[in-house]
Amino acid sequence: MNYYLSKSNRNTFRLQDYLATHPRESRWTVCKDAKPGDTLVIGLSGEEAGIYATATITSNPELGPEAPDFWVSPEEAAKPRYRADIEFSHIRRRPILEQNLMTISELKRMSKLLHRQGAACHLTREEAEAIDRLMEER
């Protein structure tokens, strides 16, 4: 099993609106080498950087454009990306913000990952497990 961080920037994608309106099963941007059963951590960079949701990937990725609904610009939505079906495990009403992530030893590199260029990054099992524990806290 692999663990991935998929992140958005609020200047290009309205993540909070998406999470508030989509069903438990959805489609999401993933790494092209993702497989069913892999874990996906969904984050946001920028001012409100943090972890907003976790999911399990349930299909193989396919290359194609995004649905334009939650993209800030049509040009961003039109870019081909690898997308797969996912099933959300946790969606936080209040995200786990970057400053809170930085207080946990297993998550020290999350700040770099949340702000790194590109949409997806590999996570270690320890990072994914630490995030999962935080997601379960209320």
Residue pairs with C-beta under 8 A, 6 or more apart in sequence:
1 37
1 38
1 39
2 33
2 34
2 35
2 38
2 39
2 122
3 38
3 39
3 41
3 122
3 123
3 124
3 125
3 127
3 128
4 30
4 31
4 34
4 38
4 39
4 40
4 41
4 120
4 121
4 122
4 123
5 40
5 41
5 42
5 43
5 113
5 114
5 120
5 121
5 122
5 123
6 28
6 29
6 30
6 40
6 41
6 42
6 43
6 119
6 120
7 42
7 43
7 44
7 45
7 113
7 114
7 119
7 120
7 121
8 15
8 42
8 43
8 44
8 45
8 119
9 44
9 45
9 46
10 16
10 44
10 46
10 47
10 48
11 46
11 72
12 71
12 72
12 73
12 76
13 70
13 71
13 72
13 76
14 70
14 71
14 72
15 42
15 44
15 52
15 70
16 52
17 70
18 69
18 70
19 42
19 52
19 53
19 91
24 87
24 88
25 58
25 85
25 86
25 87
25 88
26 55
26 85
26 86
26 88
27 83
27 84
27 85
27 86
28 40
28 42
28 55
28 83
28 84
28 86
29 66
29 81
29 82
29 83
29 119
29 120
30 38
30 40
30 57
30 61
30 82
30 83
30 84
30 86
30 120
31 61
31 82
31 120
31 122
32 61
32 63
32 82
33 61
34 40
34 57
34 60
34 61
34 82
34 84
35 57
35 60
36 57
36 58
36 59
36 60
36 84
37 56
37 57
38 56
38 57
39 54
39 55
39 56
39 57
39 123
39 128
39 132
40 54
40 55
40 56
40 57
40 86
41 51
41 53
41 54
41 123
41 128
41 131
42 51
42 52
42 53
42 54
42 55
43 49
43 50
43 51
43 52
43 113
43 114
44 50
44 52
44 95
44 114
45 114
45 115
48 95
48 97
49 97
49 98
49 111
49 114
49 115
50 95
50 96
50 97
50 98
50 100
50 101
50 114
51 92
51 95
51 96
51 101
51 110
51 131
51 134
51 135
52 91
52 92
52 95
53 88
53 89
53 90
53 91
53 92
53 135
54 88
54 89
54 90
54 131
54 132
54 135
55 86
55 87
55 88
55 89
56 86
56 87
56 89
57 84
57 85
57 86
58 84
58 85
58 86
58 87
59 84
59 85
60 84
61 82
61 83
61 84
62 82
62 83
62 84
63 80
63 81
63 82
63 83
64 80
64 81
64 83
65 77
65 78
65 79
65 80
65 81
66 76
66 77
66 78
66 79
66 81
66 83
67 77
68 74
68 77
68 78
71 77
81 119
89 132
89 135
90 132
90 135
90 136
92 135
96 131
96 134
96 135
98 110
98 111
98 114
100 134
101 107
101 110
101 111
101 134
102 108
102 110
102 111
104 130
104 134
106 124
106 126
106 127
106 129
106 130
107 127
107 130
107 131
109 127
110 127
113 121
113 123
123 131
